[in-house]
Amino acid sequence: MKWPEHGGQPDLMKQLLHAEEQEVLDFSANLNPLGPPEWLRDELEAQWKKLLCYPDPDYTYSTSALAWLEGIREEEMLLTNGGAEAIFLAAKFFEGKRAGVVHPAFSEYERACRHYHLVVTDFLTSTVDDFRLPMNQLLDTLPELDVLFLCRPNNPTGVVIPKAEIKMLLEQGLHDHTFLVIDEAFVDFVPSESLTPLLKEYPNLILLRSLTKMYTIPGLRLGYMMASETVINEMKSFQLPWSVNALASAIAPILLKDKEFARQTLRWLDEQTRILRTFSEKNDFYLSNTSVNFYLLQDNRNPEKTESLFTFLFQHGILARHTYNFKGLEGSHVRVAIRSEEENDQLLAILKKWREQK
Ligand SMILES: Cc1ncc(COP(=O)(O)O)c(C=O)c1O
């Protein structure tokens, strides 16, 4: 079977599994089930006339509002068409140079690097040591790299690299003229881990953000990049004109100002993660050390049976995310989104059934 590149495609998965009639709950996309915020629809309707004019090419208002909210200067902020555009702009910045990518990680870093002819060195982390970075190997190799791509919090594991390790890499990067591109697409789910304050100290740090995940707006296409003024100026010169649509640009600061939505989300996540952990410990499932809204799952008693587990879940109405296209996993786990309490309960009931059968 040719597995799709990304999650969140239930119709395609049904076709591939020859089960078009099957009802499924989509646990394969890692979006916030509490979103989008209730006011979003009215706000988009109220602002619809923005579609009748070209957006401000510099997105002056939203850029300065986002910069203010992040505590940086507006010259250090670039609005992008989703986190995906930010990834491709970052790869373009290092066109033809030498990159490192730490796996398992979101597949678009590799695709973007290939697109811009970067020579890529892969580094692997694994379940054996809870996906810790191979620090010695990275520090040894950093002088040979122009850029290291990291996903923090990581997709697909949900693991957050300790800040001390990031600082160590940034320090050595300063010395070796190596940049760190750190994708923080999921950091809104663990805001205390944001690396924005480090931008002041480290001109070799480039941070990528997405509003897709936290606010459940994959169709709007909204993200941003934060880096030194010099880097942002060069990135801007690569960006297509009017890359971000006027509605997305108008909505960005309003989303980030909705602190109550963010608080509610963190409360829900904390509660659901605790329930899932207790279940997995009791029933002998591996659950990655996640801090965000998804996790890797494997049956500890039948680690080689992940594909059967995936199929079993699907047949019982749960679509998980395969991990065949994550280097270092190659299908060994499934990635599962954390959804509403009711939906998570359904998943746990099915996992119990699986355990009773085995
Ligand atoms: C780690 C990571 N970064 C970036 C993106 C892209 O997000 P966006 O929808 O903002 O382009 C994704 C989407 O799955 C992701 O998982």
The ligand as a Gaussian input file, in Angstrom:
#p B3LYP/6-31G(d) Opt

LIG

0 1
 C        5.922000      20.110000      12.863000
 C        5.093000      20.782000      11.830000
 N        5.508000      21.953000      11.322000
 C        4.800000      22.593000      10.391000
 C        3.621000      22.077000       9.907000
 C        2.891000      22.813000       8.834000
 O        1.837000      23.505000       9.378000
 P        1.013000      24.561000       8.546000
 O       -0.351000      24.015000       8.396000
 O        1.034000      25.796000       9.412000
 O        1.700000      24.784000       7.261000
 C        3.153000      20.858000      10.397000
 C        1.905000      20.266000       9.875000
 O        1.591000      19.115000      10.074000
 C        3.901000      20.200000      11.387000
 O        3.505000      19.028000      11.901000

